């Protein structure tokens, strides 16, 4: 690493500076320059695409509505179709797989 002879400057609010100091304390770093340099060079920003999560929530709502309809039918008639329960079980299995895939990708974020 060469001589540090270039000035890098930015403005921050009081709250942001307090948060920076808090994070520095959590990391055991006393020098703001060292902390900011390390974060600028090696830190990362994560932008999450939560489209899959939105789709999972939508599908869970559909399954929940179906389950409520099945329960209502069972309460009214005293019976329910086995095919309806099997269909719901298949959908829930797919949703579990989808959820595990999302969690796996989130866990891989470093």
N, CA, C and O atoms as CSV, one atom per row, in Angstrom:
chain,resi,resn,atom,element,x,y,z
A,1,UNK,N,N,0.854,-1.169,0.000
A,1,UNK,CA,C,0.000,0.000,0.000
A,1,UNK,C,C,0.897,1.227,0.000
A,1,UNK,O,O,1.884,1.276,0.733
A,2,UNK,N,N,0.559,2.214,-0.815
A,2,UNK,CA,C,1.372,3.413,-0.956
A,2,UNK,C,C,1.109,4.424,0.150
A,2,UNK,O,O,0.392,4.160,1.115
A,3,UNK,N,N,1.704,5.567,-0.025
A,3,UNK,CA,C,1.535,6.672,0.924
A,3,UNK,C,C,0.111,7.205,0.808
A,3,UNK,O,O,-0.410,7.379,-0.294
A,4,UNK,N,N,-0.497,7.454,1.931
A,4,UNK,CA,C,-1.858,7.997,1.942
A,4,UNK,C,C,-1.760,9.519,1.855
A,4,UNK,O,O,-1.569,10.200,2.862
A,5,UNK,N,N,-1.895,10.037,0.640
A,5,UNK,CA,C,-1.758,11.470,0.445
A,5,UNK,C,C,-2.961,12.090,-0.263
A,5,UNK,O,O,-2.886,13.225,-0.734
A,6,UNK,N,N,-4.077,11.344,-0.340
A,6,UNK,CA,C,-5.294,11.846,-0.982
A,6,UNK,C,C,-6.390,11.970,0.059
A,6,UNK,O,O,-6.571,11.093,0.905
A,7,UNK,N,N,-7.116,13.072,-0.018
A,7,UNK,CA,C,-8.199,13.331,0.928
A,7,UNK,C,C,-9.512,12.835,0.325
A,7,UNK,O,O,-9.835,13.144,-0.822
A,8,UNK,N,N,-10.254,12.072,1.100
A,8,UNK,CA,C,-11.598,11.644,0.715
A,8,UNK,C,C,-12.532,12.225,1.761
A,8,UNK,O,O,-12.344,12.020,2.961
A,9,UNK,N,N,-13.538,12.951,1.297
A,9,UNK,CA,C,-14.382,13.702,2.225
A,9,UNK,C,C,-15.854,13.419,1.932
A,9,UNK,O,O,-16.248,13.303,0.771
A,10,UNK,N,N,-16.665,13.308,2.984
A,10,UNK,CA,C,-18.110,13.242,2.818
A,10,UNK,C,C,-18.774,13.803,4.060
A,10,UNK,O,O,-18.170,13.851,5.132
A,11,UNK,N,N,-20.003,14.220,3.913
A,11,UNK,CA,C,-20.773,14.768,5.030
A,11,UNK,C,C,-21.722,13.699,5.562
A,11,UNK,O,O,-22.196,12.838,4.820
A,12,UNK,N,N,-21.987,13.774,6.858
A,12,UNK,CA,C,-22.912,12.838,7.505
A,12,UNK,C,C,-23.735,13.602,8.534
A,12,UNK,O,O,-23.292,14.624,9.058
A,13,UNK,N,N,-24.922,13.106,8.818
A,13,UNK,CA,C,-25.770,13.715,9.847
A,13,UNK,C,C,-25.265,13.306,11.226
A,13,UNK,O,O,-24.443,12.398,11.351
A,14,UNK,N,N,-25.756,13.974,12.245
A,14,UNK,CA,C,-25.398,13.623,13.632
A,14,UNK,C,C,-25.719,12.155,13.911
A,14,UNK,O,O,-24.918,11.431,14.503
A,15,UNK,N,N,-26.920,11.727,13.468
A,15,UNK,CA,C,-27.349,10.357,13.718
A,15,UNK,C,C,-26.433,9.359,13.009
A,15,UNK,O,O,-26.096,8.311,13.560
A,16,UNK,N,N,-26.037,9.696,11.786
A,16,UNK,CA,C,-25.154,8.800,11.043
A,16,UNK,C,C,-23.783,8.688,11.710
A,16,UNK,O,O,-23.206,7.603,11.786
A,17,UNK,N,N,-23.270,9.821,12.193
A,17,UNK,CA,C,-21.966,9.795,12.873
A,17,UNK,C,C,-22.066,8.980,14.155
A,17,UNK,O,O,-21.157,8.212,14.470
A,18,UNK,N,N,-23.166,9.135,14.904
A,18,UNK,CA,C,-23.358,8.331,16.118
A,18,UNK,C,C,-23.402,6.849,15.776
A,18,UNK,O,O,-22.826,6.026,16.488
A,19,UNK,N,N,-24.087,6.507,14.683
A,19,UNK,CA,C,-24.190,5.100,14.271
A,19,UNK,C,C,-22.816,4.567,13.845
A,19,UNK,O,O,-22.478,3.418,14.131
A,20,UNK,N,N,-22.028,5.405,13.163
A,20,UNK,CA,C,-20.674,4.997,12.767
A,20,UNK,C,C,-19.842,4.711,14.006
A,20,UNK,O,O,-19.132,3.707,14.069
A,21,UNK,N,N,-19.934,5.603,14.998
A,21,UNK,CA,C,-19.177,5.390,16.241
A,21,UNK,C,C,-19.642,4.118,16.959
A,21,UNK,O,O,-18.827,3.380,17.513
A,22,UNK,N,N,-20.939,3.870,16.945
A,22,UNK,CA,C,-21.481,2.658,17.567
A,22,UNK,C,C,-20.915,1.416,16.875
A,22,UNK,O,O,-20.474,0.476,17.536
A,23,UNK,N,N,-20.931,1.422,15.538
A,23,UNK,CA,C,-20.402,0.280,14.793
A,23,UNK,C,C,-18.899,0.126,15.011
A,23,UNK,O,O,-18.396,-0.995,15.091
A,24,UNK,N,N,-18.184,1.240,15.106
A,24,UNK,CA,C,-16.750,1.178,15.387
A,24,UNK,C,C,-16.524,0.503,16.735
A,24,UNK,O,O,-15.649,-0.353,16.870
A,25,UNK,N,N,-17.319,0.894,17.736
A,25,UNK,CA,C,-17.203,0.288,19.061
A,25,UNK,C,C,-17.483,-1.197,19.040
A,25,UNK,O,O,-16.796,-1.975,19.702
A,26,UNK,N,N,-18.495,-1.596,18.277
A,26,UNK,CA,C,-18.833,-3.016,18.165
A,26,UNK,C,C,-17.690,-3.810,17.555
A,26,UNK,O,O,-17.490,-4.978,17.886
A,27,UNK,N,N,-16.938,-3.171,16.660
A,27,UNK,CA,C,-15.821,-3.837,15.989
A,27,UNK,C,C,-14.503,-3.665,16.743
A,27,UNK,O,O,-13.498,-4.278,16.382
A,28,UNK,N,N,-14.502,-2.842,17.781
A,28,UNK,CA,C,-13.281,-2.616,18.538
A,28,UNK,C,C,-12.278,-1.738,17.806
A,28,UNK,O,O,-11.072,-1.858,18.021
A,29,UNK,N,N,-12.766,-0.864,16.950
A,29,UNK,CA,C,-11.898,0.030,16.178
A,29,UNK,C,C,-11.990,1.428,16.773
A,29,UNK,O,O,-13.085,1.936,17.011
A,30,UNK,N,N,-10.833,2.049,17.015
A,30,UNK,CA,C,-10.800,3.381,17.621
A,30,UNK,C,C,-10.629,4.487,16.589
A,30,UNK,O,O,-11.041,5.621,16.832
A,31,UNK,N,N,-10.038,4.185,15.457
A,31,UNK,CA,C,-9.736,5.199,14.447
A,31,UNK,C,C,-10.847,5.258,13.404
A,31,UNK,O,O,-11.110,4.275,12.711
A,32,UNK,N,N,-11.500,6.425,13.295
A,32,UNK,CA,C,-12.558,6.595,12.302
A,32,UNK,C,C,-11.980,6.402,10.907
A,32,UNK,O,O,-12.602,5.753,10.066
A,33,UNK,N,N,-10.792,6.959,10.647
A,33,UNK,CA,C,-10.174,6.821,9.334
A,33,UNK,C,C,-9.955,5.361,8.972
A,33,UNK,O,O,-10.263,4.934,7.859
A,34,UNK,N,N,-9.418,4.592,9.927
A,34,UNK,CA,C,-9.165,3.172,9.670
A,34,UNK,C,C,-10.477,2.426,9.420
A,34,UNK,O,O,-10.558,1.582,8.527
A,35,UNK,N,N,-11.501,2.743,10.214
A,35,UNK,CA,C,-12.799,2.073,10.064
A,35,UNK,C,C,-13.425,2.391,8.707
A,35,UNK,O,O,-13.854,1.488,7.989
A,36,UNK,N,N,-13.475,3.679,8.359
A,36,UNK,CA,C,-14.095,4.080,7.097
A,36,UNK,C,C,-13.313,3.549,5.892
A,36,UNK,O,O,-13.910,3.150,4.892
A,37,UNK,N,N,-12.003,3.544,5.983
A,37,UNK,CA,C,-11.173,3.012,4.901
A,37,UNK,C,C,-11.449,1.518,4.730
A,37,UNK,O,O,-11.620,1.046,3.606
A,38,UNK,N,N,-11.495,0.774,5.832
A,38,UNK,CA,C,-11.753,-0.668,5.786
A,38,UNK,C,C,-13.137,-0.952,5.197
A,38,UNK,O,O,-13.289,-1.841,4.360
A,39,UNK,N,N,-14.146,-0.188,5.640
A,39,UNK,CA,C,-15.497,-0.406,5.128
A,39,UNK,C,C,-15.587,-0.043,3.649
A,39,UNK,O,O,-16.259,-0.734,2.883
A,40,UNK,N,N,-14.912,1.042,3.236
A,40,UNK,CA,C,-14.960,1.452,1.832
A,40,UNK,C,C,-14.261,0.431,0.943
A,40,UNK,O,O,-14.700,0.190,-0.181
A,41,UNK,N,N,-13.195,-0.164,1.425
A,41,UNK,CA,C,-12.428,-1.110,0.608
A,41,UNK,C,C,-12.976,-2.533,0.670
A,41,UNK,O,O,-13.005,-3.232,-0.343
A,42,UNK,N,N,-13.409,-2.961,1.849
A,42,UNK,CA,C,-13.782,-4.370,2.029
A,42,UNK,C,C,-15.232,-4.595,2.428
A,42,UNK,O,O,-15.709,-5.730,2.422
A,43,UNK,N,N,-15.928,-3.537,2.769
A,43,UNK,CA,C,-17.331,-3.680,3.172
A,43,UNK,C,C,-18.188,-3.986,1.959
A,43,UNK,O,O,-17.729,-3.901,0.820
A,44,UNK,N,N,-19.425,-4.339,2.212
A,44,UNK,CA,C,-20.303,-4.620,1.085
A,44,UNK,C,C,-21.692,-4.074,1.371
A,44,UNK,O,O,-22.114,-3.966,2.522
A,45,UNK,N,N,-22.373,-3.741,0.323
A,45,UNK,CA,C,-23.770,-3.330,0.406
A,45,UNK,C,C,-24.579,-4.458,-0.208
A,45,UNK,O,O,-24.216,-4.998,-1.254
A,46,UNK,N,N,-25.654,-4.804,0.432
A,46,UNK,CA,C,-26.485,-5.898,-0.050
A,46,UNK,C,C,-27.808,-5.321,-0.529
A,46,UNK,O,O,-28.500,-4.608,0.198
A,47,UNK,N,N,-28.135,-5.645,-1.757
A,47,UNK,CA,C,-29.435,-5.266,-2.308
A,47,UNK,C,C,-30.206,-6.555,-2.522
A,47,UNK,O,O,-29.849,-7.376,-3.367
A,48,UNK,N,N,-31.249,-6.719,-1.759
A,48,UNK,CA,C,-32.015,-7.960,-1.837
A,48,UNK,C,C,-33.152,-7.830,-2.834
A,48,UNK,O,O,-33.878,-6.836,-2.838
A,49,UNK,N,N,-33.298,-8.830,-3.669
A,49,UNK,CA,C,-34.432,-8.924,-4.569
A,49,UNK,C,C,-35.440,-9.829,-3.872
A,49,UNK,O,O,-35.261,-11.046,-3.808
A,50,UNK,N,N,-36.492,-9.223,-3.356
A,50,UNK,CA,C,-37.462,-9.976,-2.560
A,50,UNK,C,C,-38.697,-10.381,-3.371
A,50,UNK,O,O,-39.755,-10.667,-2.810
A,51,UNK,N,N,-38.547,-10.400,-4.692
A,51,UNK,CA,C,-39.659,-10.798,-5.551
A,51,UNK,C,C,-40.118,-12.218,-5.230
A,51,UNK,O,O,-41.317,-12.493,-5.197
A,52,UNK,N,N,-39.154,-13.129,-4.992
A,52,UNK,CA,C,-39.497,-14.514,-4.649
A,52,UNK,C,C,-40.280,-14.587,-3.344
A,52,UNK,O,O,-41.197,-15.397,-3.207
A,53,UNK,N,N,-39.915,-13.742,-2.393
A,53,UNK,CA,C,-40.616,-13.737,-1.105
A,53,UNK,C,C,-42.055,-13.264,-1.301
A,53,UNK,O,O,-42.982,-13.820,-0.713
A,54,UNK,N,N,-42.237,-12.235,-2.129
A,54,UNK,CA,C,-43.584,-11.747,-2.423
A,54,UNK,C,C,-44.435,-12.828,-3.066
A,54,UNK,O,O,-45.609,-12.983,-2.731
A,55,UNK,N,N,-43.842,-13.578,-3.995
A,55,UNK,CA,C,-44.567,-14.670,-4.642
A,55,UNK,C,C,-44.903,-15.772,-3.641
A,55,UNK,O,O,-45.995,-16.338,-3.679
A,56,UNK,N,N,-43.966,-16.074,-2.747
A,56,UNK,CA,C,-44.214,-17.082,-1.716
A,56,UNK,C,C,-45.384,-16.662,-0.825
A,56,UNK,O,O,-46.251,-17.477,-0.509
A,57,UNK,N,N,-45.405,-15.403,-0.425
A,57,UNK,CA,C,-46.504,-14.899,0.411
A,57,UNK,C,C,-47.831,-14.994,-0.335
A,57,UNK,O,O,-48.846,-15.385,0.243
A,58,UNK,N,N,-47.823,-14.638,-1.617
A,58,UNK,CA,C,-49.046,-14.721,-2.417
A,58,UNK,C,C,-49.568,-16.158,-2.478
A,58,UNK,O,O,-50.761,-16.403,-2.304
A,59,UNK,N,N,-48.662,-17.096,-2.726
A,59,UNK,CA,C,-49.073,-18.500,-2.808
A,59,UNK,C,C,-49.528,-19.036,-1.456
A,59,UNK,O,O,-50.447,-19.852,-1.389
A,60,UNK,N,N,-48.893,-18.585,-0.385
A,60,UNK,CA,C,-49.340,-19.000,0.950
A,60,UNK,C,C,-50.751,-18.488,1.245
A,60,UNK,O,O,-51.552,-19.183,1.870
A,61,UNK,N,N,-51.046,-17.270,0.790
A,61,UNK,CA,C,-52.408,-16.734,0.965
A,61,UNK,C,C,-53.426,-17.605,0.238
A,61,UNK,O,O,-54.495,-17.898,0.773
A,62,UNK,N,N,-53.091,-18.017,-0.981
A,62,UNK,CA,C,-53.998,-18.872,-1.764
A,62,UNK,C,C,-54.239,-20.188,-1.023
A,62,UNK,O,O,-55.379,-20.632,-0.887
A,63,UNK,N,N,-53.151,-20.808,-0.544
A,63,UNK,CA,C,-53.299,-22.073,0.190
A,63,UNK,C,C,-54.116,-21.874,1.461
A,63,UNK,O,O,-54.950,-22.711,1.808
A,64,UNK,N,N,-53.875,-20.774,2.146
A,64,UNK,CA,C,-54.624,-20.491,3.371
A,64,UNK,C,C,-56.113,-20.323,3.070
A,64,UNK,O,O,-56.964,-20.827,3.802
A,65,UNK,N,N,-56.416,-19.612,1.988
A,65,UNK,CA,C,-57.816,-19.451,1.595
A,65,UNK,C,C,-58.441,-20.794,1.239
A,65,UNK,O,O,-59.576,-21.076,1.623
A,66,UNK,N,N,-57.695,-21.627,0.500
A,66,UNK,CA,C,-58.209,-22.957,0.160
A,66,UNK,C,C,-58.465,-23.781,1.406
A,66,UNK,O,O,-59.493,-24.449,1.519
A,67,UNK,N,N,-57.527,-23.733,2.342
A,67,UNK,CA,C,-57.696,-24.485,3.583
A,67,UNK,C,C,-58.940,-24.019,4.333
A,67,UNK,O,O,-59.689,-24.838,4.865
A,68,UNK,N,N,-59.159,-22.716,4.375
A,68,UNK,CA,C,-60.357,-22.197,5.038
A,68,UNK,C,C,-61.628,-22.665,4.338
A,68,UNK,O,O,-62.620,-22.986,4.992
A,69,UNK,N,N,-61.597,-22.704,3.017
A,69,UNK,CA,C,-62.762,-23.196,2.267
A,69,UNK,C,C,-63.005,-24.676,2.543
A,69,UNK,O,O,-64.149,-25.106,2.685
A,70,UNK,N,N,-61.918,-25.462,2.618
A,70,UNK,CA,C,-62.062,-26.887,2.922
A,70,UNK,C,C,-62.622,-27.085,4.325
A,70,UNK,O,O,-63.478,-27.944,4.537
A,71,UNK,N,N,-62.150,-26.304,5.271
A,71,UNK,CA,C,-62.639,-26.413,6.653
A,71,UNK,C,C,-64.119,-26.039,6.715
A,71,UNK,O,O,-64.902,-26.691,7.405
A,72,UNK,N,N,-64.491,-24.992,5.996
A,72,UNK,CA,C,-65.904,-24.582,5.970
A,72,UNK,C,C,-66.768,-25.695,5.386
A,72,UNK,O,O,-67.834,-26.014,5.913
A,73,UNK,N,N,-66.280,-26.291,4.265
A,73,UNK,CA,C,-67.036,-27.378,3.636
A,73,UNK,C,C,-67.146,-28.571,4.583
A,73,UNK,O,O,-68.210,-29.182,4.691
A,74,UNK,N,N,-66.058,-28.904,5.265
A,74,UNK,CA,C,-66.072,-30.034,6.200
A,74,UNK,C,C,-67.041,-29.767,7.347
A,74,UNK,O,O,-67.752,-30.674,7.781
A,75,UNK,N,N,-67.076,-28.539,7.839
A,75,UNK,CA,C,-68.006,-28.202,8.925
A,75,UNK,C,C,-69.457,-28.254,8.471
A,75,UNK,O,O,-70.342,-28.649,9.229
A,76,UNK,N,N,-69.691,-27.851,7.230
A,76,UNK,CA,C,-71.067,-27.840,6.707
A,76,UNK,C,C,-71.554,-29.237,6.344
A,76,UNK,O,O,-72.705,-29.579,6.615
A,77,UNK,N,N,-70.693,-30.049,5.736
A,77,UNK,CA,C,-71.137,-31.346,5.215
A,77,UNK,C,C,-70.676,-32.535,6.052
A,77,UNK,O,O,-71.203,-33.639,5.920
A,78,UNK,N,N,-69.691,-32.298,6.910
A,78,UNK,CA,C,-69.149,-33.387,7.706
A,78,UNK,C,C,-68.142,-34.233,6.950
A,78,UNK,O,O,-67.671,-35.244,7.471
A,79,UNK,N,N,-67.797,-33.832,5.711
A,79,UNK,CA,C,-66.806,-34.587,4.946
A,79,UNK,C,C,-66.012,-33.637,4.052
A,79,UNK,O,O,-66.363,-32.472,3.866
A,80,UNK,N,N,-64.939,-34.183,3.514
A,80,UNK,CA,C,-64.079,-33.413,2.610
A,80,UNK,C,C,-63.492,-34.387,1.608
A,80,UNK,O,O,-63.318,-35.567,1.911
A,81,UNK,N,N,-63.188,-33.899,0.418
A,81,UNK,CA,C,-62.640,-34.763,-0.614
A,81,UNK,C,C,-61.151,-35.008,-0.373
A,81,UNK,O,O,-60.383,-34.087,-0.095
A,82,UNK,N,N,-60.773,-36.277,-0.490
A,82,UNK,CA,C,-59.375,-36.653,-0.316
A,82,UNK,C,C,-58.499,-35.953,-1.359
A,82,UNK,O,O,-57.371,-35.565,-1.054
A,83,UNK,N,N,-58.999,-35.789,-2.573
A,83,UNK,CA,C,-58.237,-35.134,-3.651
A,83,UNK,C,C,-57.920,-33.680,-3.299
A,83,UNK,O,O,-56.852,-33.175,-3.645
A,84,UNK,N,N,-58.858,-32.999,-2.603
A,84,UNK,CA,C,-58.628,-31.613,-2.191
A,84,UNK,C,C,-57.471,-31.532,-1.191
A,84,UNK,O,O,-56.612,-30.655,-1.280
A,85,UNK,N,N,-57.472,-32.460,-0.247
A,85,UNK,CA,C,-56.412,-32.476,0.771
A,85,UNK,C,C,-55.066,-32.816,0.126
A,85,UNK,O,O,-54.049,-32.208,0.462
A,86,UNK,N,N,-55.053,-33.770,-0.785
A,86,UNK,CA,C,-53.808,-34.136,-1.467
A,86,UNK,C,C,-53.273,-32.977,-2.305
A,86,UNK,O,O,-52.066,-32.741,-2.346
A,87,UNK,N,N,-54.179,-32.252,-2.977
A,87,UNK,CA,C,-53.779,-31.095,-3.769
A,87,UNK,C,C,-53.165,-30.019,-2.878
A,87,UNK,O,O,-52.135,-29.433,-3.211
A,88,UNK,N,N,-53.807,-29.770,-1.755
A,88,UNK,CA,C,-53.293,-28.767,-0.821
A,88,UNK,C,C,-51.938,-29.194,-0.267
A,88,UNK,O,O,-51.037,-28.367,-0.123
A,89,UNK,N,N,-51.790,-30.480,0.044
A,89,UNK,CA,C,-50.517,-30.980,0.562
A,89,UNK,C,C,-49.399,-30.810,-0.467
A,89,UNK,O,O,-48.283,-30.429,-0.115
A,90,UNK,N,N,-49.695,-31.091,-1.731
A,90,UNK,CA,C,-48.698,-30.911,-2.797
A,90,UNK,C,C,-48.285,-29.451,-2.915
A,90,UNK,O,O,-47.100,-29.145,-3.052
A,91,UNK,N,N,-49.252,-28.559,-2.862
A,91,UNK,CA,C,-48.949,-27.128,-2.949
A,91,UNK,C,C,-48.095,-26.673,-1.763
A,91,UNK,O,O,-47.145,-25.908,-1.927
A,92,UNK,N,N,-48.442,-27.147,-0.586
A,92,UNK,CA,C,-47.661,-26.764,0.598
A,92,UNK,C,C,-46.244,-27.320,0.527
A,92,UNK,O,O,-45.298,-26.652,0.944
A,93,UNK,N,N,-46.086,-28.535,0.005
A,93,UNK,CA,C,-44.745,-29.102,-0.178
A,93,UNK,C,C,-43.923,-28.239,-1.129
A,93,UNK,O,O,-42.745,-27.986,-0.877
A,94,UNK,N,N,-44.540,-27.783,-2.222
A,94,UNK,CA,C,-43.854,-26.908,-3.167
A,94,UNK,C,C,-43.457,-25.588,-2.500
A,94,UNK,O,O,-42.366,-25.065,-2.730
A,95,UNK,N,N,-44.357,-25.063,-1.675
A,95,UNK,CA,C,-44.063,-23.808,-0.983
A,95,UNK,C,C,-42.913,-23.974,0.004
A,95,UNK,O,O,-42.071,-23.087,0.138
A,96,UNK,N,N,-42.881,-25.107,0.692
A,96,UNK,CA,C,-41.766,-25.375,1.608
A,96,UNK,C,C,-40.451,-25.402,0.845
A,96,UNK,O,O,-39.457,-24.834,1.296
A,97,UNK,N,N,-40.443,-26.060,-0.310
A,97,UNK,CA,C,-39.230,-26.119,-1.126
A,97,UNK,C,C,-38.821,-24.727,-1.588
A,97,UNK,O,O,-37.641,-24.375,-1.563
A,98,UNK,N,N,-39.799,-23.945,-2.005
A,98,UNK,CA,C,-39.527,-22.582,-2.429
A,98,UNK,C,C,-38.939,-21.768,-1.270
A,98,UNK,O,O,-37.968,-21.032,-1.447
A,99,UNK,N,N,-39.535,-21.910,-0.095
A,99,UNK,CA,C,-39.046,-21.206,1.093
A,99,UNK,C,C,-37.635,-21.623,1.463
A,99,UNK,O,O,-36.810,-20.778,1.810
A,100,UNK,N,N,-37.344,-22.924,1.393
A,100,UNK,CA,C,-35.989,-23.399,1.695
A,100,UNK,C,C,-34.979,-22.846,0.693
A,100,UNK,O,O,-33.854,-22.506,1.060
A,101,UNK,N,N,-35.387,-22.756,-0.579
A,101,UNK,CA,C,-34.508,-22.192,-1.601
A,101,UNK,C,C,-34.190,-20.731,-1.325
A,101,UNK,O,O,-33.043,-20.303,-1.455
A,102,UNK,N,N,-35.200,-19.973,-0.946
A,102,UNK,CA,C,-35.007,-18.553,-0.618
A,102,UNK,C,C,-34.079,-18.420,0.582
A,102,UNK,O,O,-33.139,-17.625,0.558
A,103,UNK,N,N,-34.340,-19.196,1.630
A,103,UNK,CA,C,-33.493,-19.120,2.833
A,103,UNK,C,C,-32.051,-19.541,2.524
A,103,UNK,O,O,-31.108,-18.969,3.069
A,104,UNK,N,N,-31.883,-20.534,1.653
A,104,UNK,CA,C,-30.540,-20.964,1.258
A,104,UNK,C,C,-29.784,-19.843,0.551
A,104,UNK,O,O,-28.601,-19.616,0.806
A,105,UNK,N,N,-30.493,-19.142,-0.347
A,105,UNK,CA,C,-29.831,-18.028,-1.049
A,105,UNK,C,C,-29.509,-16.898,-0.090
A,105,UNK,O,O,-28.449,-16.282,-0.198
A,106,UNK,N,N,-30.408,-16.612,0.852
A,106,UNK,CA,C,-30.138,-15.551,1.831
A,106,UNK,C,C,-28.966,-15.927,2.727
A,106,UNK,O,O,-28.155,-15.070,3.079
A,107,UNK,N,N,-28.869,-17.203,3.098
A,107,UNK,CA,C,-27.774,-17.652,3.952
A,107,UNK,C,C,-26.433,-17.561,3.234
A,107,UNK,O,O,-25.392,-17.445,3.880
A,108,UNK,N,N,-26.449,-17.610,1.910
A,108,UNK,CA,C,-25.218,-17.544,1.138
A,108,UNK,C,C,-24.676,-16.135,0.963
A,108,UNK,O,O,-23.584,-15.955,0.423
A,109,UNK,N,N,-25.428,-15.128,1.416
A,109,UNK,CA,C,-24.964,-13.740,1.285
A,109,UNK,C,C,-23.844,-13.511,2.288
A,109,UNK,O,O,-23.991,-13.779,3.480
A,110,UNK,N,N,-22.758,-13.025,1.800
A,110,UNK,CA,C,-21.608,-12.728,2.657
A,110,UNK,C,C,-21.245,-11.287,2.550
A,110,UNK,O,O,-20.300,-10.838,3.198
